[in-house]
Amino acid sequence: MARAGQQVKAGAGPRLVDQIGIGVLTAAFPPDLVDAVVDTWDVREERRRKLPARLMAYYALAMVLFMDSGYQEVWNKLVTGLSWAKFYRQRREADLQPSTAAISKARARLGWEAMAELLGLVMVPLAQGPVEAPWAYWRGLRKLAIDGFTMNVQATADNAEFFGTPTNGEGAGAFPQTRVVALAETGTRCLQGVQVGPLSMGEQTMARALWPLCGQGDLVVADRLFLSYEDLRAVRASGAHVIFRAKADTDLPVLQVLPDGSYLSRIADPVASRRLRRRKADPRTIPGIEVRVIEYSVSADGDPDGPAEPGELFALVTTLTEHSAYPIGEFPDRYAERWQVETAIGEVETKLRGGPDVVLRSKSPDMVRQEIYALLCLYQAIRHLIHTAAEQTGLDPDRISFTRTVQAARRHASDDAALSPR
């Protein structure tokens, strides 16, 4: 490795560029993993370059770690903590001070598919079991939740055409937007599946690509938007169970009242429902997926000395039909835990991205997707760090600050400890 002030000559031993990592985040994305993804997507450079594909994958992570910094400033933050690249003169001598144009071209060579693949490889269950991680399970089931959000992107013609621009009664919005739907563990808030698409693609449609990622022993919690016969059938086909909130107009006939006050019903098969309703058949005879319905209300805050104010009525639909095995009183808390995925989204939007109104920097659809997948990779890496710390201390991951972990990652983004052993 070059010493401070030492002149580095081209071709003298291993390339210094191959020794750049991303600090403590390299633990989640070790060089061998990044190299394997690069080879899978055939984006490895055909000739020796200053900015090879592995380095650009790490640069993409640094770019979202330092969201408010320009291309060259991101580069400086990525390398200046290294003993051999602390000063501008050292980087110039090592031929490691690329221009903004060179960085842009290298990002384009990497593409977005490699970053999506990298994210897919680290979206693995972190909650190891109900004994090891009791906060992540309920009655033996691993708790998951799903939700979606949008992000503003640069107002270029290509982005507007590909992603679409939101509209309201006052006209089109200022920026195009991309939609993201995420499936996450509620105990660790680690991502388990992600879909990125244009604004025109609805959350329910995008979620259907994520249901196969669920499995036996999983419990998925979701809001009203995701309840349908098709979605319920897809989740059950994966082996998972659900707790979905029902809309007020959902057809839920009472088929059997259970001893705890909940009742058995069904989510109707829409094809059979249309046919039988034309014949004016009894709604209770329409076939569908058996579910259990739990109804409860949440009181509104009001004057403690005044009359009670009416609360919001919740109707939860679940495939956990055994009332004795899954007590009715525990369902409101399970549904409330879907806020964990909204908290995760909030961490992406505010702690990493800088706020929901911040506009992503990329100006083309491919680079927007690369930036989004890099942002989600960064989020996942932070969550891996938190989970590792929680395991070592025996703490619930919720007790470890996401903000402080991000700050630590930024402080150590270019530590020598991040270097590849190559």
N, C-alpha and C positions, 0 to 999 in steps of 0.2 A: 504494500500500500504506500502511496506517496506520502512523504512527510511535508509539513508546512514549509512552503518556500521552495520545495524541490521541483525542478523542471521535469515534466513528464513528456517523454517522446512517444510518438505514434508507433505502435507495434511492439512496445516494450512490455511483454507479459500480458496478463489478462486485462481486458478493457475495464477502466474504472467505471464506465457507464453501466457495466454489468453488476456492479457492487452497490447500486443504489436501491434502497428499499423504501418503506414508508413508516419508519419508526416502529412503535409498538404494534401497529396494525399489520405488520408483516407476519405476525403470528397467525392471523386469520387467512392471509394470502401469501403463503411462502413461495419463493421463486419457482420451485418445482411445479406447484399447482398452476401458477400463472403461465409457465412455459407449456404445460400440457394443454391449457386452453388455447394458447396461441397456435399450437400445432394443430389442434382440432379444427380451428377455423381457418387454417392456412393463411394466417396474416403475418407470419414471420418474414422478415425482410429477405429479399433475394441477394442482396449484397450488404457488405458491412456498412452500417449507418451509425451516425452519432446518436440517433434517437430510435433504438430498436423497439420492437413490439412490447417486450416485457417492461421496459422503462416507461413506455407510454401508458401501460395499464396502471402502473404506480402513479404516474403523473395525473391520470384521470381521477384517481382517488385524492391526490393532493389538491387538485383543482376544486373539488367540492368540499374538502376540509377547510380550504381558505377561499370560501365562496366570494368574498368581497375583494379579492386581489386579482390583478391582471395577469396575463399569461407569464410574463417574465418574472414578475414578483412571486408567483407560485413556484416557478422554477428555483428562484433563489432560496425560498423557504424550504424547498425539498432537499437542497444540497448544502446550504451554508452551515449546517450543524456538523457536517463531516469534516474531520481534521484535514483532509486533503483538498477540500473545496470551500474553505471558510471565506477566502478572499477572492475578489473579482480577478486579480492577476493570476491566481492559481487556476481558476476555471478557464481563463483564456489560454493559458499555457497547455492545459489538458484538452483544449478544444471542446469545452463543455459549457459554452455560453450561447445557446441557440437563439435565433431570432424568433419573434412572434410568428412570422410566416412559416418558419421551419416547424415550429410546434404545431401549428394548424394543419400542415400537410401530414405530419406524423400521426395526429389524432385521426385524420381521415383514413390513413392506411390501416390503423387499428380497427376502425369501424365500431359498431355498437353490439354486434352479435357476441363478440368475445367477452364483453363486460356482462352481458345477459347470462352467458354460460357460467362465468365466474360467480355471479350471484347465485345461480341455480345450484352450484356445487357446495355452497356454504349454507344454504337454507335447509338445514338438517335439524331434527328434534334435539333440543338441548335439555329438556326436562327428562331425566333418565328413568324416573319411576316414582310412584306415589310415596315410597319410603324415603328415597334420596331427595325428592323435591315435592313435599306435600302441598306446598302452595300452588303448584302447577296442575294438580289433579283434584278431582271431586268424585268420591266413591269409585275410585279405580279408573276413571276416565280422564284422559289428557284434555285440558280445556283449550279450545281454539276460538278465535273470533275473526270475522271478516268485515271489511268496510272499504270505502273508496274515497278518493279526493282528487282535486284537480290542481294543476300548476300552470302558471303563466309562462309563456315562451316568447322569444323575440318576435316582433311584428314584421316578419319578412313575408314575401309573397309565397314562398315555398312552405313555410310553417303554417300560414293561414290556410292554404289549400289542403295540406295533409292533415292537420290537427283540427281545424275549424275554430271559429270564434264565437263565444257566447253572445246571445242577444237577449234583450228584454224589451219592455214597452218603449224605452227611450232610444232603441237602436242597438248597434253592435258594440261589443266591449272594446276596450283599448288594445287588448292583446289576445292572440290565439291561446288556446289552452289544450293541454293533454290530460287524459284521465288515467288514473292509477287505481287498481284494486289490489288490496293486500290481505293475505291470510296469515295470522300470527298466533303464536302461543300466548295465552293471556298471563301465564305465570312468569315467563321470561321476557315477553314482548319481542321475541325473536321471530323474524319472518319465516314463513313456511311455504309461501308461494306468492307470486306477483304477476300481474298482467298490466301492460302499458299499451295504451291505444289512443285513437282520436276521440275528440269530445262527442262525436256522434254515436260512439259505441257505449251502450248503457252498462251500468255496474252489474246488473243481473246477467247480461250476456257474457261479460268478462269473467264473472264468478264461475260460470259453467266450465271454464277451462281449469279452474282450481279445485273443483270438488274431487277429481280423481286423486289429488294429492293427500286427501284425508284417508284414514284407514281404521281398521278394527281397533277399538279402544279409544277412539277420539270422540269428543263432544264439541260440536260447532254451534256457536251462539251468533245470532244475526238479527238485524232490525227488520222492520216490516217489508222493506223493498225486496228481500230475497226469498220470501215464502211463495212457492208455487208448486204445483204437482210435479213439474219437470225437475225443479231444483231438489225437491225432497226425494224424489226417486233416485237422482244422481248421487246425492249424499249417502243414501241408504245402500246404494250399489257398491260404494266404497267400503262399507262396513261401519261407517261412523254413525253417530246419533246426532240429533239437533235439538236446540231450543231456539225457535224463531218466534218473534212477535208477529201477531196477526193484525191485518188491517181491520177497521171497524166493519167493513162490508164483506169480510171473508165468510163464505158459507160453511158453518160449523154446526151441523145438527147434533143434538144430544142423543147419542146412541145408548149410553149407559152411564148413570151417575155412580161414581166411586165413593167408598166410605169416607174419604178425606174431603169431599166436596168438589174435587175435580171431576171431569167427565171424559168419556171416550167419544171420539168423533172420527171424521175422515176428511182428508183433502181430496176432493173429487177428481177423478180422471176426466179432463175436459172433453174428450171425444165422447165418452159414454154419457157425460152430463148433458151435452147438447142434444143427443139423440133421445134420452129418456125424458128430458124436460119438454121436448116437443110433444111427447106422449102424455104430459102432465103426470108423470110418475111421482110418487112420494120421494122427497129429497133424501130421506133416510135409506132408500133402497139403491141410491146411486153408488156404484163402486168407487173405490179410491184407496189411499194409503191410510191405515189406521194411525190415529194420533190421540194423545191425551191433551186436554185443554185445561190450563190453570188460569183463573181470573183473579185479579186483585187490583186494588186502587192505591195510589200514592197521594196522600193528603197534600194540598197546597199550603204553603206557609201563609199564615194570616195572623190576625190579632189573637193572642193566646187567651184574652179575656172575652173575646167575642164569640159569635156562633161559628161552628166548624164550617169551613169552606169546602165545596165539592172537590174531590181529587180526580186525577187522571186515571182512567180505567185501562188496565193492561190485560191483554189476552195472549198468553204464551202457548205455543203449539210445540209439543215435544213427542219424539218417538220413544221416549222412556215411559212406557205405559204401566209398569209395575209400581203402583202407588206405595206399596210397603217398602220397596227397595229404594225409592227415590222420593223422599218426603216432600210434600207440597210446600212446606214452609221454607225450604232451601232454594226454591226456584227464583224468587225475586233477586236474591244475591247473585245467583249464577247469571241472570240476564244483565244485571248491573255491571258485571265484569267485562261485558263487551266494550266498556269504556276504555279498557286496557289497550285495545287496538287503536282507538281514537287518540289515546295518550301517545302511542307510538307514532301515529301520523303527526301529531302536534310536535313531537321531538324532531321529526324530519323537517317539518315546515318552519319551526322557529329556532331550534337549537343548532341545526345544521344549515338550513337554507337561509335563515335570517328573517323569516316572516312569510306569511301566506301571500303577500303582495309582491314579494321579490320575483324578478323575472330571470329565468335561466339565461345563461350567456350565449348558448349556441344558436346559430342562425340557420341551420338546415335540419330537416327532420332526422336524418341519421345521427347527427351530432347531438341533437336534443335527447334522443334515446340513449346514446352513450353516456351523456351527462346524468340522466335519470338513473340508469342502472349503476353508475358509479356512486351516485348519492345513496342509493339503497344498499350497495356493497359497504359503503362507509358506515351506514347505520348498523348493518349486521355485524361489522367488525367491532364497533363500540359495544354492542350487546354481547358479543362473545367475550370481550374483556370483562364486562360487568359480571357475566355468568361465571367466568373463571374465578374472579375475586370472591363471588358469593360462595362458590364451592369450597374455596380454601379457608373461608372464615365461618362457614355454616350459617350465613345470613340469607334472608330473603332478598333476591335481586332488587326488589323495590326500595330497599334501604340504602342502596348504593347510588349516588348522584350521577345521573346521565350527564349533566352539565359539567361537572368536575372531571368526568372521564374524557369528555370531548376536549376540555382544556388541557388535560395531560397528553392526549394524543397530539394536539397542536404543538405543545412544548417540545415533544420528542419526535417530531415528524422526520427529522434527518439525523437521528443519533447514529453513531458508529455501530451501535448494537443492532441496527437494522440491516447491516451489510450481509449480503449473501456469502456463504462460505466458499463459493467458487472463486 
